[in-house]
Amino acid sequence: MISTLASPLALPCGAVLPNRLAKAAMSEGMADPGNHATQRLETLYRRWARSGAGLLFSGNIQVDRWHLERPANVVLDDESGMAALARMAAAGKVGGAQFWAQLSHTGRQVIAAINPEPLAPSAVEIDVMRGAGYAFARPRAMTEAEIGHAIDQFAEAAVRAKAAGFDGVILHGAHGYLISQFLSPHTNRRQDRWGGSLANRARFLLAVVAAVRKAVGPAFPIGLKLNASDFQKGAFTHADSVEVVRMLNDTGLDLLELSGGSLEQPKVVGVAVKDEGADGKAASTARREAYFLAFAGATRAAARMPVMVTGGFRTRLVMAEALAAGELDVVGLGRPMIAAPETPARLLAGEIEAAPAPEARLELLHMLGWFNMQLERLGDGLDPDLTLDGAEAAARFAPLEAAMTRALMERRGLLAAGAAE
């Protein structure tokens, strides 16, 4: 069982992952007001680099500074901050793991304070649950020129990530961000070549992958995070996802990561707040652990690239069984890597049978704050505080995020004033 998790994996481009455990991408919120990497990010990734995971993904590194998932995202839309980013990339590789940059464009999923008129495939507003603390502006449908520019932004960011020393990139095509918005008929209501049929809705994704591959060359790993389903009525389905995977087979993709949901439907934390549509029935009959695993088999059968699944894995037995059954090739771990950063090494050594699951005792609206306050501790070089109360963590996180938003806006104001002088 352990040897299955510990076995290396050769990717199509020739790169080799040391084992089958990966630290999934999780938003850090530790960039400076200029959206550059910081010492705290170096400290965080140096800790994870020694976790035992064979592959690390960064949190969202945005390709457009006007489309941020959080105010303190790292942004890679120009040459500024490259030295700091190189230090972050080096920190993430000290333990011998591969470290890939996750490249993202939020599209409409950016708070109104950061962007009052975000770009999206169509002018469809976000409908999020009350009490989540989000405020979004109505997006504007992208022009043909803006679509082309966004494609170029992904390619240019990939070139910069490679120059900074990252071992690969993974494109964020899930969770309701821009690529995901193009794929979904719920958010893409265009009548031109970028909308309508699934082939048209997938055109943006395929163009991004092609542009990135051309930009970085054949030997540099490229991954894609794709929803197994949006789990939302009238949106991107599992059947759509499998068909898109077939379209991706000839694109030179090296790794496909399966996830699911969006801000409107937070299935990535195992929760549904809306009608899940047809795919909800399949999910409800699946084993409780690893909530996207029910969809992995069909995806793996259609894919000619390795498949990674993230979401809910906790026990070594379920991880090993899924690998042995050919349902996936890589197991993604997210929240356990915050609560216990050395979880992969301990699983591989047989010291533990299960990863921690602190979310089991947290209320849904406290999860974001609790895990982010643990990340803050890791960024300061401290261990997680598993005794932290969920409500207290949420109360501490809200003003911290508000302060980062103010710092970002103040910097933008100063830059605008300087440009006007």
C-alpha positions in Angstrom: 0.0 0.0 0.0 2.7 2.5 1.0 4.8 1.6 -2.1 1.8 2.6 -4.3 1.7 6.1 -2.7 5.5 6.3 -2.8 6.0 5.2 -6.4 7.3 7.9 -8.9 5.2 9.2 -11.8 6.6 10.1 -15.2 4.7 12.9 -16.9 4.2 13.1 -20.7 6.7 15.9 -21.0 9.4 13.8 -19.3 9.4 15.3 -15.9 9.1 12.8 -13.0 7.1 13.3 -9.7 8.8 11.7 -6.7 5.6 10.2 -5.4 1.8 10.3 -5.7 0.9 12.8 -3.1 0.5 16.5 -3.9 -0.2 19.6 -1.9 -3.2 21.1 -3.7 -3.4 24.9 -4.4 -4.7 27.0 -1.5 -5.0 30.7 -1.5 -2.3 32.2 0.8 -3.1 35.9 0.8 0.5 36.9 1.7 1.6 39.1 -1.2 2.7 42.7 -0.5 0.5 45.7 -1.6 2.2 45.6 -4.9 1.1 41.9 -5.3 4.6 40.6 -5.2 5.9 37.5 -3.3 7.1 38.1 0.3 9.4 36.5 2.9 6.3 35.0 4.5 5.5 33.1 1.3 9.1 31.8 1.3 8.7 30.6 4.9 5.4 29.0 4.1 6.6 27.1 1.1 9.9 26.1 2.7 7.8 24.4 5.3 5.6 22.6 2.7 8.7 21.8 0.7 9.8 19.4 3.5 6.3 18.0 3.9 7.0 14.8 1.9 4.6 15.7 -0.9 6.1 15.0 -4.4 4.3 18.0 -6.0 3.4 21.4 -4.6 1.0 23.9 -6.2 1.1 27.5 -5.3 -2.1 29.4 -4.5 -3.6 31.6 -7.2 -1.0 33.6 -9.1 -3.1 36.0 -11.1 -2.4 36.9 -14.7 -4.3 40.2 -14.4 -4.0 42.5 -11.4 -7.5 43.8 -11.9 -8.9 40.3 -11.5 -7.8 39.2 -8.0 -9.4 36.4 -6.0 -8.0 38.2 -2.9 -6.3 41.5 -2.4 -3.0 39.9 -1.5 -2.7 37.5 -4.4 0.7 37.3 -6.2 0.3 38.9 -9.7 2.4 38.0 -12.7 1.3 40.4 -15.4 4.6 42.3 -15.8 8.3 41.9 -14.9 8.1 43.6 -11.5 8.6 41.3 -8.5 10.5 38.6 -10.4 13.4 38.5 -7.9 10.9 38.0 -5.1 9.0 35.3 -7.0 12.3 33.5 -7.8 13.0 33.3 -4.0 9.6 31.9 -3.4 10.0 29.3 -6.2 13.4 28.3 -4.7 12.0 27.9 -1.2 9.3 25.5 -2.5 11.9 23.2 -4.0 14.3 22.8 -1.0 12.9 19.3 -0.2 13.2 17.9 -3.7 9.5 18.2 -4.6 8.3 19.7 -7.9 6.8 23.2 -7.4 4.3 24.5 -9.9 2.7 27.9 -10.2 -1.1 28.0 -10.4 -2.1 30.6 -13.0 -5.5 32.1 -12.7 -7.8 34.8 -14.0 -10.9 35.4 -11.8 -13.2 36.8 -14.5 -16.4 37.8 -12.6 -15.2 36.4 -9.3 -13.5 39.5 -8.0 -15.0 41.7 -5.2 -16.4 45.0 -6.3 -13.9 47.0 -4.2 -11.0 45.6 -6.3 -12.8 45.7 -9.7 -16.3 47.4 -10.1 -16.6 46.2 -13.7 -14.9 42.8 -14.1 -14.6 40.9 -17.4 -16.5 37.7 -18.0 -17.8 35.7 -21.0 -21.3 37.2 -20.4 -22.8 39.8 -18.1 -24.1 37.2 -15.6 -23.9 38.3 -11.9 -22.8 36.0 -9.1 -25.4 34.6 -6.7 -23.6 33.7 -3.5 -25.1 32.6 -0.2 -26.0 35.3 2.3 -23.6 35.8 5.2 -20.5 34.8 3.1 -19.2 38.4 3.2 -18.8 38.8 -0.6 -19.9 41.8 -2.7 -19.5 41.5 -6.5 -20.2 43.9 -9.3 -22.1 42.9 -12.4 -19.5 41.8 -15.0 -19.1 43.1 -18.5 -19.1 40.6 -21.5 -15.6 40.4 -23.0 -14.9 41.7 -26.5 -13.0 39.5 -29.0 -9.9 41.6 -28.4 -10.2 41.2 -24.6 -10.5 37.4 -25.0 -7.4 37.4 -27.1 -5.6 39.5 -24.5 -6.5 37.2 -21.7 -5.2 34.2 -23.6 -1.9 36.1 -24.1 -1.8 36.9 -20.4 -1.8 33.2 -19.5 1.0 32.5 -21.9 3.1 35.5 -20.7 2.6 34.6 -17.1 3.7 31.0 -17.8 6.9 32.3 -19.4 7.6 34.4 -16.3 6.8 31.5 -13.9 9.3 29.4 -15.8 11.9 32.2 -15.7 11.4 32.5 -11.9 12.3 28.9 -11.4 9.0 27.1 -11.0 9.1 23.5 -12.3 5.7 23.8 -14.1 2.4 25.6 -14.2 -1.1 24.5 -13.6 -3.9 26.5 -15.2 -7.0 27.2 -13.0 -10.0 26.1 -15.1 -12.3 25.2 -12.2 -14.2 26.8 -9.2 -16.0 29.4 -11.3 -12.9 31.4 -12.5 -12.6 32.7 -16.0 -11.8 29.4 -17.8 -14.6 27.7 -15.9 -17.0 30.6 -16.8 -16.4 30.0 -20.5 -17.1 26.3 -20.1 -20.4 26.7 -18.3 -23.7 27.5 -20.1 -24.8 29.1 -16.9 -22.2 31.8 -17.2 -21.4 31.7 -20.9 -24.4 32.9 -22.9 -22.5 34.2 -25.9 -23.8 33.7 -29.4 -20.4 33.9 -31.2 -17.7 31.4 -31.7 -16.8 31.4 -27.9 -20.3 30.3 -26.8 -23.2 28.0 -27.5 -22.0 24.4 -28.1 -19.6 22.7 -25.8 -16.9 22.8 -28.5 -17.4 26.6 -28.7 -17.4 27.0 -24.9 -14.2 25.0 -24.7 -12.5 27.1 -27.3 -11.1 29.5 -24.7 -9.6 26.8 -22.6 -8.0 25.0 -25.6 -6.6 28.3 -26.9 -5.0 29.0 -23.5 -3.4 25.6 -23.3 -2.1 25.9 -26.8 -0.7 29.4 -26.2 1.0 28.3 -23.0 2.5 25.2 -24.5 3.9 27.3 -27.4 5.3 29.8 -25.0 7.1 27.4 -22.6 8.2 24.6 -25.0 7.6 20.8 -25.0 9.6 19.9 -21.9 8.0 22.2 -19.3 5.1 20.6 -17.4 1.6 22.1 -17.9 -1.4 21.0 -15.7 -5.0 22.0 -15.7 -7.5 22.1 -12.8 -10.9 21.2 -14.2 -14.3 20.7 -12.5 -15.6 17.2 -12.6 -18.9 19.1 -12.5 -20.1 22.5 -11.4 -22.7 20.6 -9.4 -25.2 23.3 -10.3 -28.4 23.0 -12.3 -27.9 24.4 -15.8 -24.1 24.6 -15.5 -21.1 22.5 -16.5 -21.9 18.8 -16.1 -19.8 15.7 -15.6 -20.7 14.6 -19.1 -19.4 17.9 -20.4 -16.2 17.5 -18.3 -15.4 14.0 -19.8 -15.9 15.4 -23.3 -13.6 18.3 -22.6 -11.0 15.9 -21.4 -11.2 14.1 -24.7 -10.6 17.4 -26.4 -7.5 18.0 -24.2 -5.9 14.6 -25.0 -3.9 16.0 -28.0 -2.9 19.3 -26.5 0.3 18.2 -24.7 -1.2 18.5 -21.2 0.8 16.7 -18.5 -1.6 16.5 -15.6 -5.3 16.9 -15.1 -6.6 17.8 -11.6 -10.2 17.1 -10.9 -12.2 19.3 -8.5 -15.6 20.8 -8.5 -18.0 23.6 -7.6 -17.6 27.4 -7.4 -18.3 30.3 -5.0 -22.0 29.8 -5.9 -21.8 26.1 -5.0 -18.8 25.4 -2.6 -18.4 21.7 -3.3 -14.7 22.0 -3.0 -15.3 22.0 0.8 -17.9 19.2 0.4 -20.9 21.5 0.7 -23.9 22.2 -1.6 -26.1 25.3 -1.1 -28.0 25.1 -4.4 -29.7 22.4 -6.6 -26.8 20.2 -7.7 -28.5 19.0 -10.9 -28.1 15.5 -12.4 -24.6 15.1 -10.9 -25.8 15.5 -7.4 -27.4 12.1 -7.5 -24.1 10.4 -8.4 -22.3 12.3 -5.7 -24.9 11.4 -3.0 -24.4 7.7 -3.6 -20.6 7.9 -3.4 -18.5 7.0 -0.4 -18.3 9.9 2.0 -14.5 10.3 1.7 -13.0 12.0 -1.4 -16.2 13.5 -2.8 -15.0 13.8 -6.4 -13.8 10.2 -6.6 -17.1 9.0 -7.9 -16.4 10.9 -11.1 -12.7 10.1 -11.4 -13.1 6.7 -13.1 -14.9 7.9 -16.2 -12.5 10.8 -16.5 -9.4 8.5 -16.1 -10.8 6.2 -18.8 -11.1 9.1 -21.2 -7.8 10.8 -20.4 -4.5 10.1 -22.0 -2.7 12.2 -19.4 -2.3 11.5 -15.6 -5.2 12.4 -13.4 -5.1 14.0 -10.0 -8.1 14.2 -7.6 -8.4 16.8 -4.8 -11.1 17.0 -2.3 -11.9 15.1 0.9 -9.1 12.4 0.9 -8.2 11.6 4.5 -7.3 7.9 4.9 -4.3 6.1 3.5 -6.4 3.1 2.7 -8.8 5.0 0.4 -5.9 6.9 -1.3 -4.0 3.6 -2.0 -7.2 1.8 -3.2 -8.0 4.6 -5.6 -4.5 4.5 -7.0 -4.5 0.7 -7.3 -7.9 0.7 -9.0 -6.7 3.1 -11.7 -9.2 5.8 -10.7 -6.4 8.4 -10.5 -2.6 8.8 -10.6 -2.1 11.5 -7.9 -3.8 12.3 -4.7 -4.3 16.0 -3.8 -4.3 17.1 -0.2 -5.4 20.6 0.8 -6.6 21.4 4.3 -4.7 18.6 6.0 -1.5 20.3 4.7 -2.5 23.4 6.7 -3.4 21.6 9.9 -0.5 19.2 9.8 2.1 20.2 7.1 4.1 17.0 7.5 1.1 14.8 6.7 2.5 13.3 3.4 5.7 12.2 4.9 3.9 10.6 7.8 1.5 8.8 5.5 4.3 7.5 3.3 6.2 6.3 6.4 3.1 4.5 7.7 3.2 6.6 10.9 -0.5 7.6 10.5 -3.4 5.9 8.9 -5.4 9.2 8.3 -4.8 12.8 7.7 -6.3 15.3 10.1 -9.8 16.6 9.5 -10.3 19.7 11.7 -13.0 21.0 9.4 -15.3 18.3 10.9 -15.7 20.5 14.0 -16.0 23.8 12.2 -19.2 25.6 11.0 -19.2 26.3 7.2 -18.9 30.1 7.6 -15.9 29.7 10.0 -13.8 27.4 7.8 -12.3 30.1 5.6 -11.2 32.2 8.6 -9.9 29.2 10.6 -7.7 27.8 7.8 -6.4 31.3 6.8 -5.4 32.1 10.4 -3.5 28.9 10.5 -1.8 29.9 7.2 -0.9 33.2 8.9 0.9 31.2 11.6 2.8 29.1 9.1 3.9 32.2 7.3 5.3 33.5 10.5 7.2 30.3 11.0 4.9 28.9 13.7 3.1 25.6 14.1 -0.7 25.5 13.5 -2.9 26.2 16.6 -5.5 23.4 16.4 -7.2 24.7 19.6 -8.2 27.9 17.9 -12.0 28.4 18.0 -13.7 28.7 14.6 -15.8 31.8 15.5 -12.7 33.6 17.0 -10.7 32.8 13.8 -13.4 34.1 11.6 -13.6 37.3 13.7 -9.8 37.8 13.4 -9.6 37.0 9.7 -12.3 39.5 8.5 -10.4 42.7 9.6 -7.1 41.2 8.4 -8.6 40.8 4.9 -10.2 44.2 5.0 -6.8 45.8 5.9 -5.1 44.1 3.0 -7.9 45.4 0.7 -7.3 48.9 2.0 -3.5 48.6 1.5 -4.1 47.5 -2.1 -6.4 50.4 -2.8 -4.1 52.9 -1.2 -1.2 51.7 -3.3 -3.4 52.0 -6.4 -4.4 55.5 -5.4 -0.8 56.6 -4.9 0.2 55.1 -8.3 -2.7 56.8 -10.0 -1.8 60.1 -8.4 1.8 59.7 -9.4 0.8 59.0 -13.0 -1.4 62.2 -13.0 1.4 64.5 -11.9 
